[in-house]
Amino acid sequence: MDPDGTLAFASHDHGACRTEALARAEALAEAQGLRLTPVRRRTLEILLEAHQALGAYEVLDRLAEDGFGRQPPVAYRALEFLVENGLAHRIRRLNAFAACMHPGEVHIPAFLICSACNALAEAPGAAVAEALRQAAAGAGFEIERMSVEAVGLCPACRPDCEPDHRKDRP
């Protein structure tokens, strides 16, 4: 579990991270009576391989390598299922998708996107969302949906960052 959203930018056992996230997603799917078909499960595994967002065609290429077909609907349907059921997020800035690191939890993510290496962290966004709601209310605007995405440099790409705060890329 990554409560503060910093795990993606810190050195960690990514294999354990991936295994834990997949186990939480499978438990959520089972609890909600969702069918995690082989292509849906493999799509989620692909998204969990690194703390980066992937485009639908990148996912499709990986699925095709694994024998799931090369037709775009294969990837799009699996990604749509994962997003609709809280197992993945759509990162609009990148026109890409990332595995949800908190499946089954009510949360508002804020995505921290590295402009140099495309690493991605899912950080808590409740405070940002509340500030946006207050600003909107002051303008007489009611927010129906929001996506918080911040672009910058991760510790591995910042030249001023101390080496012990850098991480090895999975």
Buried (B, 14 or more C-beta within 10 A) or exposed (E): EBEEBEBBBBEBEBEEBBEBBBEBBBEBBEEEEBEBEEBBBBBBBBBBEBBBBBBBEBBBBBBBEEEBEEEEEBBBBBBBBBBEBBBBBBBEEBEBBBBBBBBBEEBBBBBBBBEEEBBBBBBBBEEBBEEBBEEEEEEEEEEEEEBBBEEEBBBBBBEEBEEEEBBEEB
